[in-house]
C-alpha cells in the first residue's frame, strides 16, 4: 500500500497520507513520499492548488515514534 496517494482533478491535486494503521503518523518512507509528491506538484504547470489530508478520518498523528525508536 502506498504511503502517500496523489489524486489530480483538473488544477487541484490532493496529497493524501495513507497510513491509517498508524493514524497517518509520518515515518521516513512517508516523509520521502510527501517530498516527492509536493515536488511533482510544483513541477506541474497545470496544478494550481494542493490539498493535503489524511486517509480514514485522521489527518496526521505527527512523527511515527515507533519507527524512530527502531
N, C-alpha and C positions, 0 to 999 in steps of 0.2 A: 504494500500500500504506500503510495507516495506521501511524503511528509507535508508537502505543500501542493495544493491544487491551484491551477490558474484557469480561469474561465474568461472568455472575451465575448462581449456583446456590443458590437459597434465600437464606439470610443471608450467604453467602460471596461476596465479589466478588474476582475475580482481575484484577489490573492487570499487563499483560504488555508489556514493552518489545519492540518489533518492528522492530529494525534489525539483522537478522542479518548483513548485508553489512559492518557496522561493529562486529561483536561487541557490539551493543547500546549502543554509545557514545552519549551524550546530546548532541544539538545543540539549538539554540534551539527548533526546531519540536517536538522530542520533549519538551523541558522544559515547554513550554506545554501540550502534550497531557497530560503527567503531572499538572500542577497541576489541569487541568480534571477529569481522572479522579478524583483524590482529593477535590476539592471536591464532585463529584457523589456520591461515596461518603459524605461527611459529611452531605449533604442527604438521603440515602436512609434513611428511618426503619426500614426492614426490614433493612438491611445491618448486620451485626454484626462481621464480620471482613474485612479486606482482605489478600490475599496478593499480594505484589509479586515478580515474577520476570521473567526474560528468555526470549526465544524461541530455539529451535535450540541448546540446550545451553550457552548463555553467559548469565550474569546481566547484567553490565554492565562494560564496559571503562573507565568513567568518562566524562570530558568528551571530546567529539569534537574533538580538537585540529586536525584538518584543517579543520573548519568554523569554528573560532575564528580560524584563520590567514587566512581569506578576507576 
